[in-house]
Amino acid sequence: MFWTILMQLAFSFLATLAFAIITNVPRRSLIACGLTGTFGWMTYWILMHLEAGTTMSTLAGAFVVAIASFFFAKSKRLPVTIFNVPGIVPLVPGGLAYQAVRNFVLGDYLEAISFSVRVALVAGAIAAGLVLSEVLNHSIRRFREHKENI
């Protein structure tokens, strides 16, 4: 079990880091980008082992990515998207999308539609997780501003 967790940590970090390098993020933010993806993936992975389901696990993982992105953006004084975009890469349902297209090509339309619906649910969960985090961050900022004005 220890080696499995270590492998999950290492490969989620490396995948996120590689995508960050490919998308030319600033060098000073590379480690933070890798950690953002790792936090999101490990949230997803743990919830999947707790049988939370793919969609809920992805939603929680995307939420954690967005929260981590917000904190890294503040500490590095960079835009949040520099951390969000590479951070969600481990959560993207590439395997499901491949299976959907593969089954369409093979003519197994019922299976293809099933995979396509799952892809849409996971993609929607990623978007919802990012939006929920932004709503939470905005609410916290407004509360702080309101508190300071009193």
C-alpha positions, 0 to 999 in steps of 0.5 A: 500500500505504501508503494501504491501511494508513493507511485500515485504521489510521484506520477500525479506530480510528474504529470502536472509538472510536465504539462506545466512545462509544456504550457510555459508556466513561469519557472518559479511556479513549477513546483507549486503547479506540481503540488496543485495537481498532486493535491487534486489527484490524491483527493480524487484517489482517496475518495475513489477508494472510499467508494464516493464515485467518479463524479463526486471524487472528481468534483472534490479533486477539482475543488481542492485544485482550485483552492490550492491554486488560489493559495499558490497564486496569492503566495507567488503573486501570479494568476490563478489559471497558471495553477488551475490549468496544469492542476486539473490535468490528472483529473481529465477523463482522457481514458473515458473519452478514448473509450467513447470514441473507440466504441463509436468507431466500432459501432457499439453505440450504446456503449459509446453513449454510456462512456460519453455520458460519463465523460460529460459528468466528469467534465461537468464535475471539474467545472463545478469544482472550479466554480464552487471554489471561486464562489467560496473564495469570492464570499470569503473576500467579500466577508473580509472586506465587509468586516474591515469596513465596519 
